Structures are given as structure tokens and as C-alpha cells.
């Protein structure tokens, strides 16, 4: 990796000057969220005891119980499940969906088609008989973001589903206030649960969305780049209880689950998360400014409010897309010598290329770039443990793609 050129130093200086107000806003959000986390840690008297491992059934694990109480308090919910045994965000969402829905119910997505990996969970793709919601007699409806869904909200609708982030779509992310408005409307006009895919959104604002259930992954925002694996579900006591019965079994729920030494990394990661998210948001704003100046189509623009970590660049050709992701990989701290190529990633309908030179496999709290190989060949960047490393990677990709 060569040193920065005079032109790159000029670009950095220009961008940092233009983004000073954006950086200040991000720092204010990080300060507010850190204060909430520290308050919760103090109230639950976190100590060395909470880092200890449990085995077997994991009954009365004080660390696990404290973690779930802290998540609930910081996220403004009644209860939470936080488990290292949840392998990714898709599994957390699947636990929630199967926990809340029953045969004959309807799932209504009000933010369009959900993220690719949920298509087989719902039964939109995949073979019949694989255990999708459709196989269990759950119907599915959807409307696009911003469209009226009053005519779709009948008595069969048991879950109204909201995806906060854009996922692999071209739309913007939703703010917590916008999600709160949908939740209030649904609760006022039906008996349905509201469930939110909160992935990529945690700690990007001073509050989390209000819903019956919000779900996410610990190798994204709330793990702070330190949690090695895991996922969470947080919400009302009843919704979390129903989800816990799907996670283990009815009657057992969240009362069991050994922690195998993961409590420390989960707690430390959550403590670090507001700061790490701020680093990623600054990296995204810097990328938006620099790439737009270089003629790329970017979203969000550098000064727009951000409600998730994702920054997109529309490249319009598979060759440019692959070259961009390969450049991100070269400027990563791990596996910088590896060349990513498109492949049939499990759960996706299109081939996916993913650049992720990360300390934790696939962690999108760390700088990564990925995309489905489909028109208009938009790359989705997210994460960065440090703003400095994020900056260097952005400048490196610019150098190799212009």
C-alpha cells in the first residue's frame, strides 16, 4: 500500500471541511447512545462475574440475563433475546416470524419485497416442502414503501413487516420516527404485531424504532466489531416470549441457553457499538462526498440524514462492480491478497460478490462491499471499525477505479 499522494491529501482536506457539520451530527448521536449504554451497564452492575461461561442448559446465567436486560433498556423495549447461537440476522428474523405467525395468518410487508435471504423463508422462492411460512399455511402480501396499505390490513394479517434498511434495493432507509408512525397506525387499526428488520440501523439515530419486535445481527452494528457471532430480538414481553418458544421450545423459551464464554465479547461489543457505528457513518459520508465528486451516482448524498450504515454506488456494469469490490478487498486488514469473485451465496437468487477482509467472518460492522450481480450493478458498502482505515480504503478504491 503506497502513501497518499498530494492529490489524495487535498481530497481528504476538502472532504473533511465540507463534512464538518455531518461529522459533528454523527458525534452527537454517538455521545447520546454511549450515555444510554453506560447508564444501563451501571444500573445492572456489570462486573467480572457477568463474563463467566455457562455450559449445558445454562440455567440462571447472570451474564446472559444482564445482556438481555441491557439490550431491552437501551433499545426502549420490555424484553429481549440476545444469543450467540443465532447465526445471522436472517435467523433472528425467521425466529420472530415463526414465533408470531400461525397457519391461516397473513404476513404483510409494507416496505416491498424483503431482503433476498427471506424469500425462501416466506416461500416466495425455493422448493415446496422446505419448511417455509407458505408450507405452514401463512399467506403473504406486500405493498411498496409509502403506498397506502389500509385495504390490505384485514383480520387475517397477524404481522406487519417493516425493513428499515434498503437491503439490496434502491430505496432509502426508514427513520425510527417513520417506523413509529406505521406502528401506531397498525396498532390503532388492527390486532397485528409490527415486526422490524433493524439490521444496519442500530445506533445510527438517538433512538431505535418502536415495534412489537425488532431484530438484528451481532456482527452488524450492535456487536461493535467485537461480538464473534449472534443475533437479537427485542420488543414487547409477549412478542419476545413467543419468539423464545420458537427459538427453543414452548414452555422452555429463553430460560435456557448456555453462553460458552461469549458474554464478555457481546457486552464489550455493545459498549463499543455507538462509537464503531459513528466511525462507519463518517466513512459512508466521506465515501459519498468523494465518489460523487468523481462522477458516481451515490445514495445517500453526503449531507443527507442516515438511518442505516449502507452507502451505495451505481456502477452499471458487472466488470466495474467486480473491480470495485476487489479494490475494497485489497485495502482490507485481513485477506488483502484475496480476489473476490461472484458466487452462488446460500439464500440469494442472484450470484453475489462480497469483499470482506474482516476479523470476524462476514461482519458488516467492518468495512465491506457486496452486491448481487444484477442490473444496475449497484454496490452496497457498509461498516468500518475506524474512520482512518475507512478513509484509506475509499481513497484506494478511487485510485484503482478512475
C-alpha positions as CSV (number, residue, x, y, z in Angstrom):
1,X,0.0,0.0,0.0
2,X,1.6,3.2,-1.1
3,X,1.5,6.5,0.8
4,X,-1.1,9.2,0.0
5,X,-0.4,11.4,-2.9
6,X,-0.7,15.2,-2.7
7,X,-3.9,15.0,-4.7
8,X,-5.4,12.4,-2.3
9,X,-4.4,14.6,0.7
10,X,-6.1,17.5,-1.0
11,X,-9.3,15.4,-1.5
12,X,-9.2,14.4,2.2
13,X,-8.9,18.0,3.3
14,X,-11.6,19.2,1.0
15,X,-14.0,16.4,2.1
16,X,-13.3,16.9,5.8
17,X,-14.1,20.6,5.5
18,X,-17.3,20.1,3.6
19,X,-18.4,17.3,6.0
20,X,-17.6,19.1,9.3
21,X,-21.3,19.6,10.2
22,X,-22.1,16.0,9.2
23,X,-19.3,14.7,11.4
24,X,-20.5,16.8,14.3
25,X,-24.0,15.4,14.0
26,X,-22.7,11.9,14.0
27,X,-20.6,12.6,17.1
28,X,-23.7,14.0,18.9
29,X,-25.6,10.8,18.2
30,X,-22.7,8.6,19.3
31,X,-22.4,10.6,22.6
32,X,-26.1,10.2,23.3
33,X,-26.2,6.5,22.6
34,X,-23.0,5.9,24.6
35,X,-24.6,7.6,27.6
36,X,-27.6,5.2,27.4
37,X,-25.3,2.2,27.2
38,X,-23.2,3.3,30.1
39,X,-26.3,4.1,32.2
40,X,-27.6,0.6,31.5
41,X,-24.3,-1.1,32.4
42,X,-24.2,0.8,35.7
43,X,-27.8,0.1,36.6
44,X,-27.2,-3.7,36.0
45,X,-23.9,-3.5,37.9
46,X,-21.9,-5.3,35.2
47,X,-18.8,-6.9,36.7
48,X,-16.3,-9.7,36.0
49,X,-19.0,-12.2,37.2
50,X,-21.1,-11.5,34.1
51,X,-18.3,-12.6,31.8
52,X,-18.2,-16.1,33.1
53,X,-19.2,-19.0,30.9
54,X,-22.1,-21.4,31.5
55,X,-22.5,-24.8,29.9
56,X,-25.2,-27.4,29.4
57,X,-28.7,-25.9,29.9
58,X,-27.3,-22.6,31.0
59,X,-29.9,-22.1,33.8
60,X,-29.6,-18.8,35.7
61,X,-26.7,-17.5,33.7
62,X,-26.3,-14.0,35.2
63,X,-24.3,-12.7,32.2
64,X,-27.0,-13.7,29.7
65,X,-29.7,-12.3,31.8
66,X,-27.9,-9.0,32.2
67,X,-27.2,-8.7,28.5
68,X,-30.8,-9.2,27.6
69,X,-31.9,-6.6,30.2
70,X,-29.4,-4.1,28.9
71,X,-30.5,-4.6,25.3
72,X,-34.1,-4.1,26.3
73,X,-33.3,-0.9,28.3
74,X,-31.1,0.7,25.7
75,X,-33.5,-0.2,22.8
76,X,-36.5,1.0,24.8
77,X,-38.3,-2.3,24.8
78,X,-39.9,-4.6,27.5
79,X,-37.7,-7.6,26.9
80,X,-35.0,-9.1,24.6
81,X,-33.3,-12.3,23.5
82,X,-29.6,-11.9,22.7
83,X,-27.9,-15.2,21.8
84,X,-24.6,-16.2,20.3
85,X,-26.4,-19.3,18.9
86,X,-28.4,-17.1,16.4
87,X,-26.2,-17.4,13.3
88,X,-27.2,-14.3,11.4
89,X,-29.9,-11.6,11.0
90,X,-31.9,-13.9,8.8
91,X,-32.2,-16.5,11.5
92,X,-33.2,-13.8,14.0
93,X,-36.0,-12.7,11.7
94,X,-37.1,-16.2,11.0
95,X,-37.4,-16.9,14.7
96,X,-39.6,-13.8,15.0
97,X,-41.8,-14.6,12.1
98,X,-42.4,-18.3,13.0
99,X,-42.9,-17.2,16.6
100,X,-45.6,-14.7,15.8
101,X,-47.4,-16.4,12.8
102,X,-49.8,-19.4,12.7
103,X,-51.4,-21.4,9.9
104,X,-54.1,-19.2,8.3
105,X,-52.4,-16.0,9.2
106,X,-51.1,-13.4,6.7
107,X,-47.8,-11.6,6.7
108,X,-47.9,-8.1,5.2
109,X,-44.7,-6.4,4.2
110,X,-45.3,-2.6,3.8
111,X,-41.8,-1.9,2.6
112,X,-41.8,-4.0,-0.6
113,X,-40.2,-7.4,-1.1
114,X,-38.0,-8.2,1.9
115,X,-34.2,-8.8,1.7
116,X,-33.2,-11.6,-0.6
117,X,-32.4,-14.2,2.1
118,X,-36.0,-14.0,3.4
119,X,-37.6,-15.0,0.1
120,X,-37.2,-18.8,0.8
121,X,-38.2,-18.2,4.5
122,X,-41.5,-16.7,3.3
123,X,-41.9,-19.1,0.4
124,X,-41.6,-16.6,-2.5
125,X,-38.8,-18.8,-3.9
126,X,-37.4,-22.2,-3.1
127,X,-38.9,-25.7,-3.2
128,X,-42.2,-26.5,-1.6
129,X,-41.8,-28.6,1.5
130,X,-38.6,-27.0,2.7
131,X,-40.4,-25.5,5.8
132,X,-41.2,-22.0,4.6
133,X,-44.0,-19.9,6.0
134,X,-46.0,-20.8,2.9
135,X,-45.6,-24.5,3.7
136,X,-47.2,-23.9,7.1
137,X,-50.2,-22.1,5.6
138,X,-49.1,-18.5,6.1
139,X,-50.1,-16.1,3.3
140,X,-48.1,-13.2,2.1
141,X,-48.9,-9.7,0.8
142,X,-46.8,-6.7,0.1
143,X,-47.0,-3.0,-0.9
144,X,-44.2,-0.7,-1.7
145,X,-42.9,1.8,0.8
146,X,-45.1,4.9,1.1
147,X,-48.1,3.2,-0.5
148,X,-51.4,3.0,1.4
149,X,-51.9,-0.4,2.9
150,X,-55.3,0.1,4.6
151,X,-57.0,-2.1,2.1
152,X,-54.6,-4.9,2.8
153,X,-54.9,-4.8,6.6
154,X,-57.7,-7.3,7.2
155,X,-58.4,-9.6,10.1
156,X,-56.1,-12.3,8.8
157,X,-53.0,-10.1,9.0
158,X,-51.1,-11.1,12.0
159,X,-47.7,-9.5,11.3
160,X,-46.9,-6.2,9.6
161,X,-43.3,-6.4,8.5
162,X,-41.0,-3.4,8.0
163,X,-37.5,-3.5,6.6
164,X,-35.6,-0.4,8.0
165,X,-32.6,-0.6,5.6
166,X,-32.7,-0.6,1.9
167,X,-31.2,-4.1,1.7
168,X,-30.3,-4.7,-1.9
169,X,-32.9,-2.2,-3.1
170,X,-32.6,1.3,-4.4
171,X,-34.9,3.0,-1.9
172,X,-33.7,5.0,1.1
173,X,-33.7,3.6,4.7
174,X,-36.5,4.5,7.1
175,X,-36.1,6.6,10.2
176,X,-37.3,5.5,13.6
177,X,-40.0,8.2,13.5
178,X,-41.4,6.9,10.2
179,X,-41.5,3.4,11.6
180,X,-43.2,4.6,14.8
181,X,-45.9,6.2,12.6
182,X,-46.5,2.8,10.9
183,X,-46.6,1.0,14.2
184,X,-49.1,3.5,15.7
185,X,-51.4,3.1,12.6
186,X,-51.3,-0.7,12.7
187,X,-52.0,-0.8,16.4
188,X,-54.9,1.6,16.1
189,X,-56.5,-0.3,13.2
190,X,-55.7,-3.9,13.8
191,X,-54.6,-6.6,16.2
192,X,-51.4,-7.3,14.2
193,X,-47.9,-7.4,15.5
194,X,-45.4,-5.0,14.0
195,X,-42.0,-6.6,13.3
196,X,-38.9,-4.6,12.1
197,X,-35.8,-5.9,10.4
198,X,-33.5,-3.4,12.2
199,X,-30.3,-4.7,10.6
200,X,-27.7,-1.9,9.8
201,X,-29.8,0.7,11.6
202,X,-28.9,0.3,15.3
203,X,-27.3,3.4,16.9
204,X,-27.4,5.4,13.7
205,X,-30.0,7.6,15.4
206,X,-30.7,8.6,19.0
207,X,-33.4,6.0,19.4
208,X,-34.5,2.7,17.9
209,X,-37.9,2.2,16.2
210,X,-40.9,1.3,18.3
211,X,-42.5,-2.0,17.4
212,X,-43.6,-5.3,18.9
213,X,-40.4,-6.9,17.7
214,X,-37.1,-5.5,16.3
215,X,-34.4,-7.9,15.1
216,X,-30.8,-7.8,14.1
217,X,-27.4,-9.4,13.9
218,X,-24.5,-9.0,16.4
219,X,-21.9,-9.0,13.6
220,X,-23.5,-5.8,12.3
221,X,-24.0,-2.6,14.4
222,X,-24.7,-3.8,17.9
223,X,-21.8,-6.2,18.1
224,X,-19.4,-3.2,17.8
225,X,-16.9,-5.3,15.7
226,X,-16.1,-7.4,18.8
227,X,-19.0,-9.9,19.1
228,X,-18.0,-13.0,17.2
229,X,-21.5,-14.2,16.2
230,X,-25.1,-13.9,17.4
231,X,-28.4,-12.1,16.9
232,X,-31.1,-10.4,18.9
233,X,-34.8,-9.9,19.1
234,X,-36.2,-7.1,21.3
235,X,-39.8,-5.9,21.8
236,X,-42.9,-6.4,23.9
237,X,-42.8,-9.1,26.6
238,X,-45.4,-11.2,24.7
239,X,-43.8,-10.9,21.3
240,X,-40.4,-11.8,22.7
241,X,-41.9,-14.7,24.7
242,X,-43.5,-16.1,21.5
243,X,-40.2,-15.8,19.7
244,X,-38.4,-17.5,22.5
245,X,-40.7,-20.5,22.2
246,X,-39.7,-20.8,18.5
247,X,-36.0,-20.4,19.4
248,X,-36.0,-23.3,21.8
249,X,-39.4,-24.9,22.6
250,X,-42.8,-24.0,24.0
251,X,-42.7,-23.9,27.8
252,X,-38.9,-23.5,27.8
253,X,-38.3,-20.3,25.9
254,X,-35.5,-18.0,26.9
255,X,-34.9,-19.6,30.3
256,X,-32.1,-21.8,28.9
257,X,-29.1,-21.3,26.7
258,X,-25.5,-21.7,27.8
259,X,-23.2,-18.9,26.9
260,X,-19.8,-20.7,26.4
261,X,-17.7,-17.7,27.2
262,X,-19.3,-15.3,24.7
263,X,-20.7,-12.9,27.3
264,X,-17.6,-10.7,27.5
265,X,-17.4,-10.1,23.8
266,X,-21.1,-9.4,23.5
267,X,-21.0,-6.9,26.4
268,X,-17.8,-5.3,25.2
269,X,-19.1,-5.1,21.6
270,X,-22.4,-3.4,22.8
271,X,-20.4,-0.9,24.8
272,X,-18.3,-0.1,21.8
273,X,-21.2,-0.1,19.3
274,X,-22.2,3.6,19.4
275,X,-18.6,4.6,18.6
276,X,-18.0,2.0,16.0
277,X,-21.3,2.9,14.2
278,X,-20.1,6.5,14.2
279,X,-16.9,5.5,12.6
280,X,-18.9,3.7,9.9
281,X,-21.2,6.6,9.3
282,X,-18.3,9.0,8.9
283,X,-16.7,6.6,6.4
284,X,-20.0,6.4,4.5
285,X,-20.4,10.2,4.4
286,X,-16.8,10.6,3.3
287,X,-17.3,8.0,0.5
288,X,-20.5,9.7,-0.7
289,X,-18.7,13.0,-1.0
290,X,-15.6,11.7,-2.7
291,X,-17.4,9.3,-5.1
292,X,-20.0,11.9,-6.1
293,X,-17.2,14.4,-6.9
294,X,-15.7,11.7,-9.0
295,X,-18.9,11.3,-11.0
296,X,-20.5,8.3,-9.4
297,X,-24.2,8.0,-8.7
298,X,-24.4,7.7,-4.9
299,X,-27.1,7.2,-2.3
300,X,-27.5,8.7,0.3
301,X,-25.8,12.0,-0.7
302,X,-23.2,13.1,1.8
303,X,-25.3,15.6,3.7
304,X,-28.5,13.5,3.8
305,X,-29.6,12.1,7.2
306,X,-28.5,8.5,7.6
307,X,-30.8,5.8,9.2
308,X,-28.5,2.9,8.4
309,X,-24.9,2.2,7.5
310,X,-25.3,1.5,3.8
311,X,-23.8,3.6,1.1
312,X,-24.5,2.7,-2.5
313,X,-22.7,3.4,-5.7
314,X,-24.3,2.5,-9.0
315,X,-21.7,1.2,-11.4
316,X,-23.8,0.0,-14.3
317,X,-21.6,-2.9,-15.4
318,X,-20.6,-6.2,-13.9
319,X,-16.9,-5.6,-14.7
320,X,-16.8,-2.3,-12.8
321,X,-18.7,-3.9,-9.9
322,X,-16.2,-6.7,-9.6
323,X,-13.3,-4.3,-9.9
324,X,-14.6,-2.1,-7.2
325,X,-15.2,-5.0,-4.7
326,X,-11.8,-6.4,-5.5
327,X,-10.2,-3.0,-4.7
328,X,-12.1,-2.8,-1.3
329,X,-10.6,-6.3,-0.6
330,X,-7.1,-5.1,-1.3
331,X,-7.4,-2.3,1.2
332,X,-8.8,-4.5,4.0
333,X,-6.7,-5.6,7.0
334,X,-7.5,-9.3,6.6
335,X,-7.2,-11.3,3.4
336,X,-6.0,-8.3,1.4
337,X,-4.3,-10.8,-1.0
338,X,-7.6,-12.5,-1.9
339,X,-9.6,-11.7,-5.0
340,X,-13.3,-11.9,-4.5
341,X,-15.4,-13.3,-7.3
342,X,-19.2,-13.7,-7.8
343,X,-20.6,-16.9,-6.4
344,X,-23.9,-18.6,-5.6
345,X,-24.2,-17.5,-2.0
346,X,-26.7,-19.5,0.1
347,X,-30.1,-17.8,0.3
348,X,-29.7,-15.4,-2.7
349,X,-31.4,-15.7,-6.0
350,X,-28.5,-14.0,-8.0
351,X,-24.8,-14.6,-7.7
352,X,-23.3,-12.3,-5.1
353,X,-19.8,-10.7,-4.9
354,X,-18.6,-9.8,-1.5
355,X,-15.5,-8.0,-0.4
356,X,-15.0,-8.5,3.4
357,X,-11.5,-8.6,4.7
358,X,-12.7,-8.8,8.2
359,X,-11.5,-10.0,11.6
360,X,-14.9,-11.7,12.1
361,X,-16.2,-13.6,9.0
362,X,-18.8,-11.7,7.1
363,X,-19.0,-8.9,9.7
364,X,-20.6,-5.8,8.1
365,X,-19.7,-3.7,11.1
366,X,-16.3,-3.9,9.5
367,X,-15.7,-2.2,6.1
368,X,-17.2,-4.4,3.4
369,X,-18.7,-4.1,0.0
370,X,-21.1,-6.5,-1.7
371,X,-23.7,-6.7,-4.4
372,X,-26.0,-9.1,-6.3
373,X,-24.9,-9.5,-9.9
374,X,-27.9,-7.8,-11.5
375,X,-28.7,-4.6,-13.3
376,X,-28.0,-1.7,-12.5
377,X,-24.9,-3.2,-10.8
378,X,-25.1,-1.2,-7.6
379,X,-22.5,-1.9,-4.9
380,X,-23.5,-1.7,-1.2
381,X,-20.8,-0.6,1.1
382,X,-21.1,-0.6,4.9
383,X,-19.1,-0.6,8.1
384,X,-15.6,0.5,9.2
385,X,-14.1,-0.2,12.6
386,X,-12.1,3.1,12.3
387,X,-12.7,6.1,10.2
388,X,-9.0,6.3,9.3
389,X,-9.0,2.8,7.8
390,X,-12.2,3.6,6.0
391,X,-10.8,6.7,4.5
392,X,-7.7,4.9,3.3
393,X,-9.8,2.2,1.6
394,X,-12.1,4.7,-0.1
395,X,-9.1,6.6,-1.5
396,X,-7.6,3.3,-2.6
397,X,-10.6,2.3,-4.5
398,X,-10.8,5.7,-6.1
399,X,-7.2,5.4,-7.2
400,X,-7.8,2.0,-8.8
401,X,-11.1,2.8,-10.4
402,X,-10.5,6.2,-12.0
